[in-house]
Amino acid sequence: MSSPTYGFAPDKLVLAALLPLISLGAGCSRAPVATTTLTAAEVATSAPVLDTASLVEKVKASVVNITVESSTKAARAGAASPFDFFFRNGPGGPGPDLPRKQSALGSGFLFDDQGHVLTNAHVVDGAEVVKVKLADERELVAKVRGRDERLDVAVLEIEGAKGLPFASFGASARSRVGEPVVAIGNPFGLGHTVTTGIVSAKGRAIGAGPYDDFLQTDASINPGNSGGPLFDGRGQVIGMNTAINPAGQGIGFAIPSDEIKLILPQLVADGHVKRGRLGVHVQEIDDALAAGLGLGEQRGALVGDVEKDGPAARAGLANGDVVVRVGETPIKHARDLSRTIARHAPGSKVELTVRRGSETKVVHATLAALDQPASQASAGARPGATEPSGLGLAVGDADGGGAVVRQVAPDGPSAGVLRPGDVIVEADRKPVASASDLHARARESSAKRPLVLRVQRGDATLYVAIDRATK
């Protein structure tokens, strides 16, 4: 078998004529309009003017329609998945727990000369038969070559198909908000439907998974578009259409091509993706936490819990550390740390820049495999005297140490931040072994700045900041 040729290399630019100036009509008088003159270098690197018809003629043959057949049980009333409505035939059916044949519609595109197709993992979820329809109306059988549910990407292989037209990948990082784009897909079974729009936003987190970093577009995307390509003005794929906002119009989301290109060789070769794991639970830092931690304007990923004997623990990371950089990559949000670590293979060594109190430290960690489960500890409550903590709380002694929250005053400083059952294990960076410890820490700390508490909530550990000055 010859080595596959992936569509990563930049393709030739789509030739586009400059738009003619439109006359305002005779007798119209307008004040001079300020113009900006681009340098030759800026013209060479800017996106070309979009000639939609020429672009579609060039790339249409690389886009496919996907039909998936599977056997499933009919969903009980009220138990339908959102994907059942948006990407399949809709909820309902013959009755609860009765087997039925179900079809799913999706889109995809060829990305190399070996008959490999890229689509969403959720499109082929539970697939028994996968059929791919080409632009020339041929319908071919495909098999699932690899899946990555975390990024929602799947690779199909069309059996016995080589040398088919394929699309080239562009660099999503270089795409600009406002840049024109074209989506081609299979909405509601209407194969090879073309819609146009712009890149509406970048770096969107929509709660779809740990690596949310979507391109947002107003190019019309509907059920069946899932897995289809989002082309830029050069005819290169800068994203894979994945999700829609059912409550809005003109709000769709695509996985950036740069994220896909990182994992694609593994999916083709191995059928799955190996990612590194640091062994920490992190959270976002809001203004109150930043003030309580003395971070000022700086943000990062706040370490809420460190896995025992995990890579982070062996590297010396501690609860309350704020990771601000991995190698040369700045970390502004908690999700940035997850995405950056996931780009490294298990066994990789990474350098972490960490804020610990007023100090900045550099530590080195050797990553484990992501699939290894992280150990979690939970704390229950034991009977004990309830006493006020000075924070608008009624607390008691927790089994295993800490102060368990019994009640939260609805108009107190902790309202909306803490909840009954939370176990406070640290206050102002000092351990809390009992309810009386918490009471003492609250009295010792200054009410002029938020009091930072480390809290065990079920299996998760997080930091919260209680601003007593506003109550």
C-alpha positions, 0 to 999 in steps of 0.5 A, a space after each residue: 500500500 502506498 503511503 497516504 497523502 493527507 490534505 495538510 499542504 496548502 492548496 492553490 488559492 481560489 482565483 477570485 475577481 475583485 469586486 467592482 465598485 458600485 456606483 451610488 448613482 448620478 446626483 448623489 453626493 457623499 463625503 469622502 470615505 477614509 480608506 486603508 491601504 494594504 502593503 504588498 505583504 498584507 495583500 499576500 497573506 490576507 484571505 482572498 475574495 470569496 468566489 463561492 461558485 468556483 470554490 464549490 466546483 473545486 471542493 464539492 467532490 471531496 464532500 460525502 453524505 453519510 447514512 448509518 444504520 443501527 439496531 436500538 431500543 426505542 427511548 422511553 417517554 422523556 428520555 430522548 437524547 438531544 442527539 436523537 432529535 437533532 441528528 437522527 429521525 427524532 424521538 418516539 417510535 413503536 414503544 418502550 424497550 422494543 427493538 427498532 431499526 434506526 437511521 442516522 444522517 450525517 456528513 463527512 469529507 475525504 481527507 487523503 487519497 486512500 479513501 479515508 473520510 472524516 466525520 463526527 464520532 457521534 454520527 457513527 455511534 452504534 453503527 452496524 452499517 455505514 454507507 457513504 454517498 459521493 458527489 457523483 451519486 455512487 453509494 459505497 460501504 465504509 467501515 469505522 477505522 477509528 474514533 475519538 469521543 473526547 474530540 468527537 472525531 471519527 475516521 471511516 474507510 471506504 472499502 476498495 476506494 483509492 484515488 478519490 478527490 480529497 480536501 486540503 486542511 487549512 490552519 484554523 489558527 490563522 482564520 479571522 473573525 469576520 472571514 467568509 466561510 462555506 459549509 457543505 453537508 447533508 441537512 435533513 438528507 438534502 445532500 451536498 447543500 451549500 451554505 455561506 457565512 462568516 467566522 462569527 467567533 473563535 475559542 468558544 466553550 459550549 460544554 461539549 467536552 474537556 477540549 472545547 475550542 470551537 469556531 462559531 459560524 453563522 453559515 446555516 447548519 442543520 441536523 445532518 450537517 454534522 461531520 461536514 467541512 467548513 471551508 475558508 475562501 481558499 477552499 481549505 478545511 478550517 473546521 468540521 461542523 459539529 453542533 448547533 444551538 437549537 434555541 438560536 438561528 445562525 449559531 453553529 460550531 465547528 471543531 478547528 482543523 488544527 485540533 483535528 490534524 494533531 490526532 488524525 495520524 493516530 486515528 488512521 494508524 491505531 484507531 484511537 488517540 493516546 493523550 497525556 494526563 497530569 493528574 490534577 483537577 483544575 477550575 476557573 478563576 473568577 475575580 473574587 478568587 483572583 483577589 483572594 489569591 493575590 493574583 491581580 489581573 493574572 489568570 490561569 488554571 487553579 489546582 483544586 485537587 492533586 491525584 495521589 502519586 500522580 504525575 503532578 504530585 511527583 512533580 511537586 504541584 500542590 492544591 492552590 497552585 495556579 498553573 500559568 504556563 506549559 512550556 512556552 504556552 500561556 494558560 489563561 483558563 482551566 480548559 487551556 491546561 486540559 487542551 495543552 496537556 492533551 496534545 502531549 503523548 504519555 511519557 512526555 516531559 512538560 515544564 509547568 510555570 506555577 504561581 504559589 502564593 506570591 512566588 513563581 515556581 517552575 516544575 517538571 512533570 512526566 505525563 501518564 496515560 489519560 485513560 488511567 483513572 484518577 483516585 478520588 477521596 470523599 468525606 462524609 459528616 459525623 455527628 457533632 455540635 453545630 456552631 456558626 462560622 462567621 460566614 453565614 454558615 452553620 457547620 459541624 465536624 466532618 468525618 475524616 476532618 474538616 467542617 461540613 456545611 449544615 445550612 447556608 444563610 440565604 442572605 449571608 456571604 456564602 449564599 450561592 457559593 457554598 451548599 449543604 454537604 460541602 466539606 471545608 478542608 482549608 481556609 486562607 491556605 491553612 488546614 481546617 480539621 473541624 468546625 471550630 478551626 473554620 470559626 477561628 480561621 474566619 476570625 483571624 482573616 481580614 474581612 477586607 479581602 475575600 476568604 479563600 476556602 478549599 472545599 470537598 464537594 462529592 468527589 470533586 475538590 474546588 476553591 471558592 472565595 467568600 466576599 464578606 465585605 459585600 454582605 
